[in-house]
Amino acid sequence: MSRRNIVAGNWKMNLDRAKATELAQAVAGRHAEAGSVELVLCPPSVYLAAVGSAVGLAANGTSPSGVAVGAQNMHDKASGAFTGEIAPPMLVDIGCRFVILGHSERRTLFGETDATVNTKTKAALAAGLTPIVCVGETLEEREGNRTQAVVTTQINGSLAGLSPSDLEKIVVAYEPVWAIGTGKVATPQQAQEVHALIRGLLASLASPAVAAKVRIQYGGSVKPDNAADLAAQPDIDGALVGGASLKADDFLGIAKAFA
Ligand code: PGA
């Protein structure tokens, strides 16, 4: 198995242009600390271009430091009368290579469903973006022993109809909702159990060979001091980091744990 670990910073609706630029420059300047880990910065969309130039993004989305840029959401149509929305080709046009889809905040606060996420995932792939598809159970679902059922429904729904060659390009992020922004991280065993479940589901959707290629990130209160134990699990291939991605030291500390 030779999956390259991937650590992405989900900045959510935080920072301003100066701080976003400063953080991006700091991460790009110190990228070597992360070794071979793939680093992705996902700023608010108005700052995608500023972050892109801060990391020296070329038109094809590559940068001298290897740091990539991703969006936090997108529309599924390529253009049209969708006031306030951003199209996948527009993200590609400004050098984005990734897009986070179906984050729990999108699902709970903005009504996104597995069907929405499925449509967007296909649109992202069609545009040449790598979707980071997020799934995860709520506390109530975990306490009701429904984690497996919930994650199974989310994976099968969000990834329905993808060809094996598309499936192997995606990144999945397992983010238990109760761990997001709460300081309550899943134990490495809890996370590994769901990651193994997800890999099994991917094998059923495509094949074990395809499933073995898909990178599955853990997300939810990842910090430099808990990242190493998560990184030691066989099916955890990186992290989707919220709060701790807003500080270069913390973000790179997490990335280092996956190096
Ligand atoms: P957190 O957020 O690291 O602040 O818990 C993770 C996420 O929402 O992706």
Residues whose N, C-alpha, C, O or C-beta is under 5 A from the ligand:
A	BS01	PGA	N10 A179 I180 G181 T182 G219 G220 S221 V222 L240 V241 G242 G243 A244
